[in-house]
């Protein structure tokens, strides 16, 4: 459901009201508050360009057509696709592309601010389920901004999960896209994704010796709203 659709906001308000009226909850936990992961096919899944997003983007001074053209231009050959892969993880000097990523961040933050305000009017605390820090940019989650609207955040840092939100699942999907769409061999595609993400994807999951040495034994991470920054992907 697009976060910029008015009827989606109405539905969220109704669900919060129903939960609050039951009088048995201390808080609400928001999951899937993001855009779909584009890892499987960024050309098709780097959302959203719907009419609702277009209207809000236009109101903020963002024209989607240059964004479309820029993304299309970056998907014309393997070398440009490598640069585009990097842009999925870290900011670039491409002002057109960055304006779109900022729009996506703002869209998710805005709907959470709206929902959190309603929940707090019923004296409910707020928890958020967020993708692992490495993947947040791909799905439009600005954790620093989201932090201001909640009481705590659970980071889905899953180094061995071969399913949605799992680091090896998402990174492998992106590597497979490079292989399928640009005829890049699997070894090179994996290297590109590893370099872009700062992690180390292997056949068995995720290996990152340098990060393990910094973080110690793997554990589940919960990021309270008072923290200054999200936990790294150990």
Secondary structure as the mmCIF struct_conf table of DSSP 4:
data_model
#
loop_
_struct_conf.conf_type_id
_struct_conf.id
_struct_conf.beg_label_comp_id
_struct_conf.beg_label_asym_id
_struct_conf.beg_label_seq_id
_struct_conf.end_label_comp_id
_struct_conf.end_label_asym_id
_struct_conf.end_label_seq_id
TURN_TY1_P TURN_TY1_P1 UNK A 3 UNK A 4
HELX_RH_AL_P HELX_RH_AL_P1 UNK A 6 UNK A 22
BEND BEND1 UNK A 26 UNK A 26
STRN STRN1 UNK A 27 UNK A 30
BEND BEND2 UNK A 34 UNK A 34
HELX_LH_PP_P HELX_LH_PP_P1 UNK A 35 UNK A 37
TURN_TY1_P TURN_TY1_P2 UNK A 39 UNK A 40
HELX_RH_AL_P HELX_RH_AL_P2 UNK A 42 UNK A 45
BEND BEND3 UNK A 46 UNK A 46
BEND BEND4 UNK A 50 UNK A 50
HELX_RH_AL_P HELX_RH_AL_P3 UNK A 51 UNK A 59
TURN_TY1_P TURN_TY1_P3 UNK A 60 UNK A 61
HELX_RH_AL_P HELX_RH_AL_P4 UNK A 64 UNK A 73
TURN_TY1_P TURN_TY1_P4 UNK A 74 UNK A 75
BEND BEND5 UNK A 76 UNK A 77
HELX_RH_AL_P HELX_RH_AL_P5 UNK A 78 UNK A 87
TURN_TY1_P TURN_TY1_P5 UNK A 88 UNK A 89
BEND BEND6 UNK A 90 UNK A 90
BEND BEND7 UNK A 93 UNK A 93
HELX_RH_AL_P HELX_RH_AL_P6 UNK A 95 UNK A 121
TURN_TY1_P TURN_TY1_P6 UNK A 122 UNK A 123
STRN STRN2 UNK A 125 UNK A 131
HELX_RH_3T_P HELX_RH_3T_P1 UNK A 133 UNK A 135
HELX_RH_AL_P HELX_RH_AL_P7 UNK A 136 UNK A 139
TURN_TY1_P TURN_TY1_P7 UNK A 140 UNK A 140
HELX_RH_AL_P HELX_RH_AL_P8 UNK A 143 UNK A 146
HELX_RH_3T_P HELX_RH_3T_P2 UNK A 147 UNK A 149
BEND BEND8 UNK A 151 UNK A 151
STRN STRN3 UNK A 152 UNK A 156
TURN_TY1_P TURN_TY1_P8 UNK A 159 UNK A 160
BEND BEND9 UNK A 163 UNK A 163
TURN_TY1_P TURN_TY1_P9 UNK A 164 UNK A 165
HELX_RH_AL_P HELX_RH_AL_P9 UNK A 167 UNK A 182
HELX_RH_AL_P HELX_RH_AL_P10 UNK A 186 UNK A 197
TURN_TY1_P TURN_TY1_P10 UNK A 198 UNK A 198
BEND BEND10 UNK A 199 UNK A 199
STRN STRN4 UNK A 201 UNK A 202
TURN_TY1_P TURN_TY1_P11 UNK A 203 UNK A 204
STRN STRN5 UNK A 205 UNK A 206
HELX_RH_AL_P HELX_RH_AL_P11 UNK A 209 UNK A 215
BEND BEND11 UNK A 217 UNK A 217
STRN STRN6 UNK A 222 UNK A 224
TURN_TY1_P TURN_TY1_P12 UNK A 225 UNK A 226
BEND BEND12 UNK A 228 UNK A 229
HELX_LH_PP_P HELX_LH_PP_P2 UNK A 230 UNK A 232
#
